[in-house]
């Protein structure tokens, strides 16, 4: 439950790959909800449905990026 929410692998032709999310990105927030662990990521993302658009704030190396992600 305390494992950071790092992106391990991006599958081609998924919303994550289309939005520009990359392996090793650290997901910090989803729609203003702090994501401090993989467990929290699963809990928050389960609240959304296909077609929903979420804002993802992530850390990539030294940069903080905001990405819009449409779920399928």
ChimeraX commands (.cxc) that place a marker at each C-alpha (Angstrom):
marker #1 position 0.00,0.00,0.00 radius 0.5
marker #1 position 2.97,2.33,0.47 radius 0.5
marker #1 position 4.46,1.72,-2.97 radius 0.5
marker #1 position 4.74,5.01,-4.88 radius 0.5
marker #1 position 2.52,5.31,-7.93 radius 0.5
marker #1 position 5.25,5.08,-10.54 radius 0.5
marker #1 position 4.28,4.09,-14.06 radius 0.5
marker #1 position 5.97,0.79,-14.82 radius 0.5
marker #1 position 4.89,-0.01,-18.40 radius 0.5
marker #1 position 2.77,1.79,-20.99 radius 0.5
marker #1 position 0.76,-0.42,-23.32 radius 0.5
marker #1 position 0.52,0.89,-26.90 radius 0.5
marker #1 position -2.81,2.34,-28.08 radius 0.5
marker #1 position -4.12,3.01,-24.57 radius 0.5
marker #1 position -5.30,6.34,-23.17 radius 0.5
marker #1 position -2.06,6.60,-21.18 radius 0.5
marker #1 position 0.13,6.12,-24.26 radius 0.5
marker #1 position -1.97,8.54,-26.31 radius 0.5
marker #1 position -1.75,11.22,-23.60 radius 0.5
marker #1 position 2.05,11.05,-23.41 radius 0.5
marker #1 position 2.43,9.35,-20.04 radius 0.5
marker #1 position 5.77,7.50,-19.94 radius 0.5
marker #1 position 7.38,4.73,-17.92 radius 0.5
marker #1 position 8.96,6.01,-14.69 radius 0.5
marker #1 position 6.52,8.94,-14.42 radius 0.5
marker #1 position 5.33,9.43,-10.85 radius 0.5
marker #1 position 1.61,10.16,-10.60 radius 0.5
marker #1 position 1.06,12.85,-7.97 radius 0.5
marker #1 position -2.59,13.86,-8.36 radius 0.5
marker #1 position -5.68,12.78,-10.26 radius 0.5
marker #1 position -8.30,15.54,-10.37 radius 0.5
marker #1 position -6.94,17.21,-7.21 radius 0.5
marker #1 position -6.81,13.92,-5.29 radius 0.5
marker #1 position -3.31,13.18,-3.93 radius 0.5
marker #1 position -2.00,9.83,-5.12 radius 0.5
marker #1 position 0.53,8.68,-2.56 radius 0.5
marker #1 position 0.54,4.98,-3.39 radius 0.5
marker #1 position -0.49,2.39,-5.96 radius 0.5
marker #1 position -3.39,1.44,-3.70 radius 0.5
marker #1 position -4.63,5.06,-3.66 radius 0.5
marker #1 position -4.29,5.21,-7.47 radius 0.5
marker #1 position -6.53,2.15,-7.86 radius 0.5
marker #1 position -9.05,3.58,-5.38 radius 0.5
marker #1 position -9.28,6.97,-7.12 radius 0.5
marker #1 position -9.29,5.71,-10.72 radius 0.5
marker #1 position -12.09,3.26,-9.87 radius 0.5
marker #1 position -14.39,6.26,-9.25 radius 0.5
marker #1 position -14.32,7.17,-12.95 radius 0.5
marker #1 position -16.03,5.59,-15.94 radius 0.5
marker #1 position -15.06,5.11,-19.59 radius 0.5
marker #1 position -15.32,8.41,-21.43 radius 0.5
marker #1 position -14.48,10.48,-18.34 radius 0.5
marker #1 position -11.63,12.95,-18.73 radius 0.5
marker #1 position -9.28,13.33,-15.78 radius 0.5
marker #1 position -6.42,15.70,-15.09 radius 0.5
marker #1 position -3.23,13.93,-14.11 radius 0.5
marker #1 position -0.40,15.81,-12.42 radius 0.5
marker #1 position 2.83,13.86,-12.64 radius 0.5
marker #1 position 6.53,14.19,-12.04 radius 0.5
marker #1 position 8.93,13.27,-14.84 radius 0.5
marker #1 position 12.53,13.52,-13.71 radius 0.5
marker #1 position 12.70,17.15,-12.47 radius 0.5
marker #1 position 9.59,18.39,-14.30 radius 0.5
marker #1 position 5.98,18.58,-13.09 radius 0.5
marker #1 position 3.50,18.02,-15.93 radius 0.5
marker #1 position -0.27,18.31,-16.21 radius 0.5
marker #1 position -1.89,15.88,-18.63 radius 0.5
marker #1 position -5.52,15.38,-19.64 radius 0.5
marker #1 position -6.43,11.73,-19.93 radius 0.5
marker #1 position -9.65,10.39,-21.43 radius 0.5
marker #1 position -10.46,6.99,-20.00 radius 0.5
marker #1 position -11.70,4.13,-22.14 radius 0.5
marker link #1:1,2 radius 0.2
marker link #1:2,3 radius 0.2
marker link #1:3,4 radius 0.2
marker link #1:4,5 radius 0.2
marker link #1:5,6 radius 0.2
marker link #1:6,7 radius 0.2
marker link #1:7,8 radius 0.2
marker link #1:8,9 radius 0.2
marker link #1:9,10 radius 0.2
marker link #1:10,11 radius 0.2
marker link #1:11,12 radius 0.2
marker link #1:12,13 radius 0.2
marker link #1:13,14 radius 0.2
marker link #1:14,15 radius 0.2
marker link #1:15,16 radius 0.2
marker link #1:16,17 radius 0.2
marker link #1:17,18 radius 0.2
marker link #1:18,19 radius 0.2
marker link #1:19,20 radius 0.2
marker link #1:20,21 radius 0.2
marker link #1:21,22 radius 0.2
marker link #1:22,23 radius 0.2
marker link #1:23,24 radius 0.2
marker link #1:24,25 radius 0.2
marker link #1:25,26 radius 0.2
marker link #1:26,27 radius 0.2
marker link #1:27,28 radius 0.2
marker link #1:28,29 radius 0.2
marker link #1:29,30 radius 0.2
marker link #1:30,31 radius 0.2
marker link #1:31,32 radius 0.2
marker link #1:32,33 radius 0.2
marker link #1:33,34 radius 0.2
marker link #1:34,35 radius 0.2
marker link #1:35,36 radius 0.2
marker link #1:36,37 radius 0.2
marker link #1:37,38 radius 0.2
marker link #1:38,39 radius 0.2
marker link #1:39,40 radius 0.2
marker link #1:40,41 radius 0.2
marker link #1:41,42 radius 0.2
marker link #1:42,43 radius 0.2
marker link #1:43,44 radius 0.2
marker link #1:44,45 radius 0.2
marker link #1:45,46 radius 0.2
marker link #1:46,47 radius 0.2
marker link #1:47,48 radius 0.2
marker link #1:48,49 radius 0.2
marker link #1:49,50 radius 0.2
marker link #1:50,51 radius 0.2
marker link #1:51,52 radius 0.2
marker link #1:52,53 radius 0.2
marker link #1:53,54 radius 0.2
marker link #1:54,55 radius 0.2
marker link #1:55,56 radius 0.2
marker link #1:56,57 radius 0.2
marker link #1:57,58 radius 0.2
marker link #1:58,59 radius 0.2
marker link #1:59,60 radius 0.2
marker link #1:60,61 radius 0.2
marker link #1:61,62 radius 0.2
marker link #1:62,63 radius 0.2
marker link #1:63,64 radius 0.2
marker link #1:64,65 radius 0.2
marker link #1:65,66 radius 0.2
marker link #1:66,67 radius 0.2
marker link #1:67,68 radius 0.2
marker link #1:68,69 radius 0.2
marker link #1:69,70 radius 0.2
marker link #1:70,71 radius 0.2
marker link #1:71,72 radius 0.2
view
